[in-house]
């Protein structure tokens, strides 16, 4: 996975290196859902807000440390496949 700072959103962006499909319904059942749209959901993960796209892209807000964003992304990917 690639994790990089997203300058325009003040967040980290995680992208899978291989093509994948996240199971948004599975993630909704595990986390508090803040928004639910056909191609994405926004969930609350601890103190973070994460936008999860079907194609595996994640936007991790309220996180300042890249290593923490990587751990969060790994957990979301494991739980969403």
N, CA and C of each residue as an Amber inpcrd file, in Angstrom:
protein
   243
   0.8410000  -1.1740000   0.0000000   0.0000000   0.0000000   0.0000000
   0.8860000   1.2350000   0.0000000   0.3570000   2.3000000  -0.5320000
   1.0540000   3.5840000  -0.5580000   0.3150000   4.5190000   0.3830000
   1.0300000   5.1180000   1.3210000   0.4400000   6.0980000   2.2300000
   1.2190000   7.3950000   2.0640000   0.4990000   8.4660000   1.7840000
   1.1540000   9.7660000   1.5950000   0.2930000  10.8740000   2.1640000
   0.9410000  11.9610000   2.4780000   0.2490000  13.1370000   2.9930000
  -0.5930000  13.7180000   1.8690000  -1.8120000  14.0500000   2.1850000
  -2.7330000  14.6560000   1.2270000  -2.7960000  16.1450000   1.5590000
  -2.0480000  16.9500000   0.8610000  -1.8890000  18.3710000   1.1870000
  -3.1980000  19.1500000   1.1400000  -4.0460000  18.8570000   0.1880000
  -5.2670000  19.6430000   0.0420000  -6.3150000  19.3230000   1.0930000
  -6.2320000  18.1430000   1.7090000  -7.2430000  17.7560000   2.6850000
  -6.7140000  17.7470000   4.1140000  -5.4110000  18.0170000   4.3170000
  -4.8540000  17.9670000   5.6630000  -5.0120000  16.6030000   6.2910000
  -4.7730000  15.5540000   5.5020000  -4.9940000  14.1820000   5.9440000
  -3.9680000  13.2830000   5.2650000  -4.0680000  11.9870000   5.5250000
  -3.2650000  11.0100000   4.8000000  -4.1610000  10.2670000   3.8320000
  -3.5740000   9.8840000   2.7110000  -4.2700000   9.1170000   1.6920000
  -3.5810000   7.7630000   1.6000000  -4.3510000   6.6950000   1.6480000
  -3.8150000   5.3420000   1.4810000  -4.4040000   4.7430000   0.2160000
  -3.5310000   4.1510000  -0.5770000  -3.9480000   3.5290000  -1.8300000
  -3.4000000   2.1160000  -1.8950000  -4.2330000   1.1410000  -2.2250000
  -3.7220000  -0.2310000  -2.3580000  -2.8270000  -0.3290000  -3.5890000
  -1.7940000  -1.1600000  -3.5060000  -0.8950000  -1.3280000  -4.6530000
  -1.5170000  -2.2120000  -5.7240000  -2.4230000  -3.1140000  -5.3170000
  -3.1160000  -3.9860000  -6.2640000  -4.5920000  -3.6200000  -6.2780000
  -5.2380000  -3.9220000  -7.3620000  -6.6720000  -3.6630000  -7.4850000
  -7.4350000  -4.4340000  -6.4020000  -8.3810000  -3.7580000  -5.7520000
  -9.1730000  -4.4080000  -4.7120000 -10.5410000  -3.7560000  -4.6180000
 -11.4540000  -4.4310000  -3.9750000 -12.7840000  -3.9040000  -3.7050000
 -13.0410000  -4.0300000  -2.2080000 -13.2810000  -2.9140000  -1.5540000
 -13.6310000  -2.9470000  -0.1380000 -15.1020000  -3.2980000   0.0130000
 -15.4070000  -4.0920000   1.0040000 -16.7810000  -4.4370000   1.3310000
 -17.2920000  -3.3640000   2.3020000 -17.9330000  -2.3440000   1.7620000
 -18.3800000  -1.2180000   2.5830000 -19.4380000  -1.6440000   3.5950000
 -20.2700000  -2.5980000   3.2480000 -21.2900000  -3.0800000   4.1880000
 -20.6450000  -3.7150000   5.4220000 -19.5910000  -4.4580000   5.1920000
 -18.8680000  -5.0960000   6.2920000 -18.2720000  -4.0320000   7.2240000
 -17.6850000  -2.9940000   6.6470000 -17.1020000  -1.9130000   7.4540000
 -18.1830000  -1.1410000   8.2110000 -19.3280000  -0.9290000   7.5650000
 -20.4340000  -0.2180000   8.2340000 -20.9130000  -0.9670000   9.4680000
 -20.8710000  -2.2900000   9.4080000 -21.3470000  -3.0770000  10.5440000
 -20.3650000  -3.0410000  11.7260000 -19.1240000  -2.6660000  11.4790000
 -18.1080000  -2.6730000  12.5290000 -17.8470000  -1.2950000  13.1300000
 -18.1330000  -0.2400000  12.3950000 -17.7910000   1.1100000  12.8320000
 -18.9790000   2.0590000  12.7370000 -18.9170000   3.1080000  13.5260000
 -19.9330000   4.1630000  13.4410000 -19.8110000   4.8260000  12.0750000
 -20.9300000   4.8890000  11.3690000 -20.9390000   5.4550000  10.0180000
 -21.4380000   6.8900000  10.0600000 -20.6370000   7.7920000   9.5010000
 -20.9850000   9.2140000   9.4730000 -21.6530000   9.6070000   8.1610000
 -21.3220000   8.8950000   7.0790000 -21.9320000   9.1430000   5.7720000
 -21.9410000   7.8230000   5.0050000 -22.9830000   7.6340000   4.2130000
 -23.1420000   6.3880000   3.4690000 -23.6340000   6.7210000   2.0640000
 -22.7210000   6.6140000   1.0980000 -23.0430000   6.8810000  -0.3000000
 -22.7380000   5.6190000  -1.1070000 -23.2400000   5.5150000  -2.3350000
 -23.0150000   4.2850000  -3.1030000 -21.5400000   3.9240000  -3.3120000
 -20.6550000   4.9080000  -3.4800000 -19.2520000   4.5830000  -3.7650000
 -18.3160000   4.7630000  -2.5700000 -18.8260000   5.3010000  -1.4570000
 -17.9630000   5.5210000  -0.3030000 -18.7610000   5.5810000   0.9800000
 -18.0430000   5.3790000   2.0850000 -18.6150000   5.6190000   3.4070000
 -17.6030000   6.4090000   4.2190000 -18.0970000   7.1550000   5.1900000
 -17.2250000   7.8250000   6.1500000 -17.4840000   7.1640000   7.4910000
 -16.4050000   6.6920000   8.1160000 -16.5440000   6.0030000   9.3960000
 -15.7170000   6.6960000  10.4720000 -16.0870000   6.4290000  11.7030000
 -15.3440000   6.8880000  12.8720000 -14.5050000   5.7050000  13.3450000
 -13.1950000   5.8940000  13.4290000 -12.2580000   4.8580000  13.8710000
 -11.4210000   5.4660000  14.9760000 -11.6910000   5.0870000  16.2170000
 -11.0820000   5.7520000  17.3780000 -11.3710000   7.2470000  17.2720000
 -10.3450000   8.0720000  17.2330000 -10.5500000   9.5190000  17.1030000
 -10.3940000  10.0040000  15.6620000 -10.2800000   9.0830000  14.7430000
 -10.0400000   9.4290000  13.3460000 -11.3310000   9.3550000  12.5340000
 -11.3620000  10.1340000  11.4690000 -12.4560000  10.0650000  10.4960000
 -11.8560000   9.5240000   9.2100000 -12.4520000   8.4610000   8.6990000
 -11.8930000   7.8040000   7.5240000 -12.9450000   7.7010000   6.4320000
 -12.5780000   8.1860000   5.2540000 -13.4180000   8.0090000   4.0780000
 -12.8980000   6.7750000   3.3610000 -13.7810000   5.8060000   3.1580000
 -13.4280000   4.5320000   2.5290000 -14.1430000   4.4320000   1.1970000
 -13.3800000   4.3010000   0.1300000 -13.9450000   4.1470000  -1.2070000
 -13.9730000   2.6710000  -1.5780000 -14.9110000   2.2750000  -2.4260000
 -15.0200000   0.8840000  -2.8570000 -13.7200000   0.3730000  -3.4700000
 -12.9960000   1.2500000  -4.1830000 -11.7720000   0.8280000  -4.8710000
 -10.5680000   0.6950000  -3.9370000 -10.7700000   0.8970000  -2.6180000
  -9.6980000   0.7280000  -1.6590000  -8.9990000   1.9930000  -1.2180000
  -9.2980000   3.0980000  -1.8570000  -8.6910000   4.3680000  -1.4480000
  -9.2490000   4.7760000  -0.0830000  -8.3690000   5.2350000   0.8040000
  -8.7690000   5.7130000   2.1230000  -8.2430000   7.1260000   2.3310000
  -9.0490000   7.9810000   2.9250000  -8.6100000   9.3000000   3.3700000
  -8.7240000   9.2820000   4.8920000  -7.5920000   9.4280000   5.5720000
  -7.5450000   9.3230000   7.0290000  -7.3270000  10.7160000   7.6030000
  -8.3720000  11.2500000   8.2340000  -8.3160000  12.6010000   8.7920000
  -8.0040000  12.5560000  10.2850000  -7.4760000  13.6640000  10.7850000
  -7.1350000  13.8420000  12.2040000  -5.9750000  12.9400000  12.6260000
  -5.1200000  12.6150000  11.6960000  -3.9400000  11.7940000  11.9660000
  -2.7210000  12.5850000  11.4920000  -1.7200000  12.7180000  12.3630000
  -0.5310000  13.4990000  12.0320000   0.7160000  12.6570000  11.8060000
   0.6270000  11.3530000  12.0470000   1.8050000  10.4900000  11.9760000
   1.5960000   9.4380000  10.8880000   2.5080000   9.4000000   9.9260000
   2.3800000   8.4860000   8.7930000   2.3040000   7.0220000   9.2440000
   3.1200000   6.6330000  10.2180000   3.1260000   5.2430000  10.6830000
   1.7640000   4.8490000  11.2730000   1.1360000   5.7760000  11.9660000
  -0.1980000   5.5210000  12.5200000  -1.2120000   5.3520000  11.3830000
  -1.1230000   6.2020000  10.3580000  -2.0140000   6.0960000   9.1980000
  -1.8350000   4.7520000   8.5010000  -0.5950000   4.2630000   8.4250000
  -0.3370000   2.9580000   7.8170000  -0.9970000   1.8390000   8.6130000
  -0.9110000   1.8870000   9.9460000  -1.5340000   0.8710000  10.7960000
  -3.0540000   0.8790000  10.6330000  -3.6320000   2.0820000  10.5850000
  -5.0830000   2.2150000  10.4190000  -5.5050000   1.6200000   9.0760000
  -4.7780000   1.9680000   8.0210000  -5.1050000   1.4740000   6.6710000
  -5.0260000  -0.0440000   6.6260000  -3.9830000  -0.6310000   7.2200000
  -3.8470000  -2.0880000   7.2420000  -5.0470000  -2.7420000   7.9200000
  -5.4700000  -2.1780000   9.0410000  -6.6170000  -2.7410000   9.7730000
  -7.8980000  -2.6330000   8.9460000  -8.1210000  -1.4850000   8.3370000
  -9.3160000  -1.2940000   7.5030000  -9.2990000  -2.2700000   6.3260000
  -8.1450000  -2.4280000   5.6780000  -8.0590000  -3.3550000   4.5560000
  -8.3460000  -4.7900000   4.9990000  -7.8080000  -5.2080000   6.1270000
  -8.0530000  -6.5680000   6.6150000  -9.5220000  -6.7980000   6.9470000
 -10.1710000  -5.7890000   7.5180000 -11.5610000  -5.9450000   7.9190000
 -12.5400000  -5.7180000   6.7830000 -12.0810000  -5.0890000   5.7070000
 -13.0030000  -4.7390000   4.6250000 -12.9160000  -5.6030000   3.3940000
 -12.2070000  -6.7310000   3.4880000 -12.1360000  -7.6010000   2.3100000
 -12.8910000  -8.8810000   2.5400000
